[in-house]
Structure formats: C-alpha cells, structure tokens
Amino acid sequence: MNVKRNVGIARHVGSYSDAVEIIDAKRILYVSGTPGIDSDSGELPETFSEQADLAWKNVIKILGEADMGVEDIVKLTQHLVRREDLQSYREIRSRYLGECAPASMLTILPGLVWPNMLIELEVVAAK
C-alpha cells in the first residue's frame, strides 16, 4: 500500500504521524473498540499490562483475519482510564507497533463500558 505519513508536531510528542494519506488502498478495515479481554474465555485480566497486551493481541488477530498487519494501521485511537498506566502503555505499544507510526489519538477517560476495563483500542487499517 502506498501511504504518505506527515510527521511535524508529532515528533515532539510521541511515536505517531500527524497525518496519514492513503494513496492507493483497495481495502479499508475499521476495527471497533477492542478491550483486553481474553477472546477464548471472555475473562478480563486484573492488571493494566495484561489487559493492554491482550488488547493488542486481539487487534493483531483481527488484522490478520483481514490479511493485514500493524504496518497497515493508518489511524489508532487509544483509551486508557488511568494516567499512571501511560508509561507502561507506551512500552507495550512500542513492542507491538515497532517503527510503525499511524495517526494517533490517546485519551484518558473516567471509565469504559465495564468498571474493571482499563484500556480499549480502535483501529483503521488500509491495504
């Protein structure tokens, strides 16, 4: 896929692109808010790190089912409920995204659908 990534302000804030222009994608995948729930058991782990890890594994599984990978993510929206999890999340995100730098938005919210849910990821991918 041919994309144009614009990095200006973003380089001062984090590992993401200010904008991503999709030049010639044939398919676009919209992934709903994806929490860190075990896809087999439906269990929600207690710790933030376990939830964040599972959320990324769930997103990657969904991408794989569409014959896509993290390199095809053009927009990433991340919702956390605790500011103190931000540094841990950055490390987990880097582990999964590597050098990929999609357009990105991260918010700290007072809560998600389930009271124990600590993270949710939403993705747009194109290939």
Phi, psi and omega in degrees: 000143179258114178233155176244120180256130180252119179239111177231271178300323185305325184297340179270349188247316185185193182266075178205173178256146175296323180206151175230121177259125179271116185274314187217039180289142176263336181224143175233133181244126176254120180256123179300166175308123186241112180274177179270057178260138177296121185291339178273310186267340185079006181283145176251112180300160182282322188270152178300313183302317178295319179294316181296317179300313179294322178301314178294319177298320178296316178298315181297323177297315179298316177301315180300321178296338177259015182057044178229167177222184182299332179295345179267355178289125178251338180216130181231124175245127185237131179240122175242156178252351180227123180300327182294348178271357186300312181296316178300318180296318179303319179293318179294314179302315180298322179299322182273322183273333182059234182274354179296138183225075178289163168301142193213147175222130177234129179235152172253116183252159177288343179178164176242188187303314177262139182303328182270355182286126186250349182205149173211136180243140176233135187227145166239127180234153179219143179213000000 
